Amino acid sequence: MVLLKQLPDLVEELEPSPDGTDIDREFIKFILNEFDDQALEEALVTKESSGAEVIVVALDEPEVDQVLYTALAKGADRAVKLTGVPAGTWVPTHLRAAILAPFVRELAPDLVLTGVQSAEDLDGQLASLLGGYLDLPHAAVVVGLEVKDSIARVVQELGSGRSVEEQITLPAVLGIQAASQAPRYAPISKIRQAMQAGGLEELEAPAPVDSADIAIAQVRIRRLYAPEKSTHAEMLTGDPGEVATRIAEILRSKGLVKA
């Protein structure tokens, strides 16, 4: 099972929402979290080497259908969208883990892969939280994976460029930082074929696991602010000679050229 998450595209011009507690999500583009793309690729590589079935799961978030159909086009066997979650809002890691845990427990996969973290929620705890809720072994910052029978050989990246290799008995939850190869490309034609074939399952998200830790541990956003503009661009007008003279004056004033 691979858990996928949508993020606002960081090339978009992001603005705080009117209440200042989130970004304005109405007109921005959403894309798959890059680390979740790594997790999906690692699952597909594992499928090719072991014959495993790959199930991709995502909460009902903006533009998530496209992500799930793309995963099917790449080679996933099933795609599940969990509905009933708050629409148009940020679902922090602790709440996301609490929502996903009952569903994962019900399907009981041999291996759960997720991205190590995401750009909007950098605590990197989804794999650990899920492992805790499900009482399963877990590891994060995984840069190498080999599955044989009921054992996963896992390589974790540590600080200062070091890594450690360990064996984990399945079932387990892993937070993937880098797949064994670059994420594959899905042609538009294959994505359209996946859409025409359907196969996207919609299921009601189970009630989150009962844990008082959710409200205590999750990050609370009190206020977001757009960066203050400290400089501005000066548009130079006039004929080429006048523009060149002004450029020379600016460079001399900043000490970049000698008078």
Summary of the structure (lengths in Angstrom):
residues: 259
radius of gyration: 23.0
end to end distance: 66.2
largest distance: 75.3
contacts: 741
relative contact order: 0.17
helix: 32%
strand: 25%
